[in-house]
Amino acid sequence: MERFESYSRITGDDRFRWIAEANLQLFDSLNPKVMELRGKISEVLSSCDDPHNPPDKYHDLSIELHPIEEERDQACIVSVVFTAMYFEAFIYDYAASCLGDNYANDHLDKLDFISKWLVIPRLITGKELSKEGQAYQCLKRLHKDRNSLVHLKSRELVFNNDQMVKYLQDREIDIQESVGNCRSALKHVISELLVIDPDHPKVQLSNESHNNRIN
């Protein structure tokens, strides 16, 4: 009997991926405008005599920037959360389709996110994602980013100007890297799983669907 004589399951992971991809596109559309407005604000501040009392143009630009920046940052948050949800749902469905729903629910569902992506392919194929590969590294970063959002920790407000500037700089770097990692994860994880398990219809279809959407 063929390994997959028939394959039909109800799942929603594709919807999670589409939401993630839509918000990555939204981020890309808004990010240049955010950078442009920040540049203009910086020019105004650098050219005024008293940065603590900037001209009206500074306030006008800041008012214009705020909603665009907020929408961009929300797109980043949605991208991270839904990319993680996609891979969480995908690996569970992959396990259940190969090992059975009861086995997946009883023995695999409680594994942490990274362990699922190592253990489940190994149980099914005898092989696992390389810890040196890009897919594994992307999943580790995605797991960290997702946890930092859904388990958000407060911090003391800092009034020191230099510390606040550094905080905002670090935050911007983190946003850009998180978005870039979502893209890399969507590109590499399923394609690396396909190398391990080239015959699984879900893996095949997901890889083809992603490639068709980005081409």
Summary of the structure (lengths in Angstrom):
residues: 215
radius of gyration: 21.7
end to end distance: 36.0
largest distance: 80.4
contacts: 587
relative contact order: 0.12
helix: 78%
strand: 0%
